[in-house]
């Protein structure tokens, strides 16, 4: 009797470079459990879809690989002139936790701001 191995889930790989604090503020999604980042894209994604993100923060030059899931979708021509894209919720790995802490350290008091972001 032969047994088929389940196919590995196909994961999309996204690359995002955030160059400054204002862009980080606009993209960060602190309201998601574990944190998350908005990634501008017009490619179709589904809620819950698994992705791998290569995130470069400001002046670090280091690409941090993070596993996550699509938790937010902003379709093209959405209200408020928001760019189309997806919100990627960080996974529960140590790397994701470290990234969340690093982002929140960069943003500091800006997290309390009520300025508009790409998602809210």
C-alpha positions in Angstrom: 0.0 0.0 0.0 1.5 3.3 -1.0 0.8 6.5 1.0 0.8 9.9 -0.5 2.7 12.6 1.3 0.6 15.8 1.8 1.8 18.6 -0.3 3.6 21.4 1.5 1.6 24.6 1.7 2.7 27.0 -1.0 3.9 30.2 0.7 4.3 33.5 -1.0 7.5 35.4 -0.4 7.1 39.1 0.1 9.9 41.6 0.4 9.4 45.0 2.1 11.8 47.7 2.9 10.7 50.4 5.4 13.0 53.4 5.1 11.8 55.8 7.8 9.8 56.1 11.0 6.8 57.6 9.2 6.6 54.7 6.8 7.0 52.3 9.7 4.2 54.0 11.7 1.9 53.8 8.6 2.6 50.1 8.0 2.7 48.7 11.6 -0.4 46.9 12.8 -0.2 46.9 16.6 -3.8 45.8 17.0 -3.0 42.3 15.6 -2.0 39.6 18.1 1.8 39.3 17.8 1.8 42.5 15.7 1.9 42.8 11.9 2.9 44.9 8.9 0.9 46.2 6.0 2.5 45.2 2.6 1.4 47.3 -0.4 0.5 44.9 -3.2 -2.2 44.5 -5.9 -1.7 40.7 -6.1 -4.6 38.7 -4.9 -4.4 37.0 -1.4 -6.9 35.3 0.8 -7.4 35.8 4.5 -5.4 33.2 6.5 -3.0 32.6 3.6 0.5 31.8 4.8 3.3 34.1 3.6 7.0 34.6 4.3 8.1 38.2 4.5 11.6 39.5 4.1 11.5 42.8 6.0 14.2 45.4 6.1 13.8 48.1 8.7 15.2 51.5 8.1 19.0 51.7 8.3 19.7 48.1 9.4 20.2 46.7 5.9 19.3 43.3 7.3 16.5 41.3 5.8 14.6 39.6 8.6 12.6 36.6 7.4 9.2 36.3 9.2 6.5 33.8 8.8 3.0 35.1 9.0 -0.6 35.0 7.7 -2.8 37.4 5.8 -5.0 39.1 8.4 -6.1 42.2 6.5 -6.9 43.0 2.9 -7.3 46.4 1.4 -8.6 46.0 -2.1 -7.8 48.4 -5.0 -9.9 51.6 -5.0 -10.7 51.4 -1.3 -12.1 54.3 0.6 -9.8 56.9 2.1 -7.3 56.7 -0.7 -5.5 53.8 1.1 -3.1 51.8 -1.0 -4.1 48.3 -1.9 -2.3 45.6 0.0 -2.4 43.0 2.8 -1.7 43.0 6.5 0.6 40.2 7.5 0.2 39.1 11.1 3.5 37.9 12.6 3.8 34.3 13.7 4.7 33.2 17.2 8.4 32.6 16.6 11.2 34.2 18.6 12.2 36.1 15.4 8.7 37.5 15.1 8.6 38.5 18.8 12.0 40.2 18.4 10.9 42.1 15.3 7.7 43.3 17.1 9.8 44.6 20.0 12.2 46.3 17.6 9.4 48.0 15.8 7.7 49.2 19.0 11.1 50.5 20.2 11.6 52.5 17.0 8.0 53.9 17.2 8.0 54.6 20.9 5.4 57.3 21.7 4.2 57.4 18.1 2.2 54.3 18.9 -0.2 56.5 20.8 -0.8 58.8 17.9 -4.1 59.0 16.1 -2.7 59.8 12.7 -4.0 57.8 9.8 -2.2 54.6 8.8 -2.5 52.3 5.8 -5.1 50.3 7.6 -7.0 52.5 10.1 
